[in-house]
Amino acid sequence: MSELVINELNGFKNYKYESTTSRVVNLKNISDADLDEFLAITNILDRNYIKYKFTTNIDIRILGKK
């Protein structure tokens, strides 16, 4: 993933990109998740043709390029 995309993902308050696990991690619990940020992150990934899937606690696992 490009540095620009990573920087954009790390710009969110309630989510953080972890390069070691290739995941965007929700920093709150599932009931307090910020859905606006979640949707913005999925939009960034879609715009950059990055394949992903949702995991527990509304985390996003990066699978690679589409």
C-alpha positions in Angstrom: 0.0 0.0 0.0 1.3 3.5 -0.8 2.5 5.9 1.9 -0.3 8.3 0.9 -3.0 5.8 1.6 -1.4 4.7 4.9 -1.1 8.4 6.0 -4.8 8.9 5.1 -5.8 5.8 7.1 -3.8 7.0 10.1 -5.5 10.4 10.1 -8.6 9.0 11.8 -9.2 9.5 15.5 -10.8 6.1 16.2 -9.0 3.8 13.8 -5.3 3.0 13.3 -3.5 1.2 10.6 -1.2 -1.6 11.8 1.4 -2.5 9.2 2.5 -5.7 11.0 -1.0 -7.3 10.7 -2.2 -5.3 7.6 -5.3 -4.3 9.6 -7.2 -1.1 10.3 -8.0 -1.4 13.9 -11.0 0.1 15.7 -9.6 1.7 18.9 -13.0 1.6 20.7 -15.3 -1.3 21.5 -17.8 -2.5 18.9 -20.7 -0.7 20.5 -18.9 2.7 20.4 -17.4 2.3 16.9 -17.4 5.5 14.8 -19.4 4.3 11.7 -18.7 7.6 9.8 -15.0 7.0 10.1 -15.5 3.3 9.2 -17.4 4.2 6.0 -14.7 6.8 5.1 -12.0 4.2 5.5 -13.8 1.7 3.3 -14.3 4.5 0.7 -10.5 5.2 0.8 -9.8 1.5 0.3 -12.4 1.2 -2.5 -11.0 4.3 -4.3 -7.5 2.8 -4.2 -8.7 -0.7 -5.4 -7.6 -2.3 -2.1 -9.3 -5.6 -1.3 -10.4 -6.0 2.4 -12.7 -7.8 4.7 -14.3 -7.0 8.0 -13.3 -8.8 11.1 -14.5 -8.7 14.7 -14.8 -5.4 16.6 -15.4 -3.6 13.2 -11.7 -4.0 12.2 -10.7 -4.1 8.6 -8.2 -6.7 7.3 -6.3 -5.6 4.2 -6.1 -8.5 1.7 -4.2 -6.8 -1.2 -5.0 -5.1 -4.5 -8.1 -5.8 -6.5 
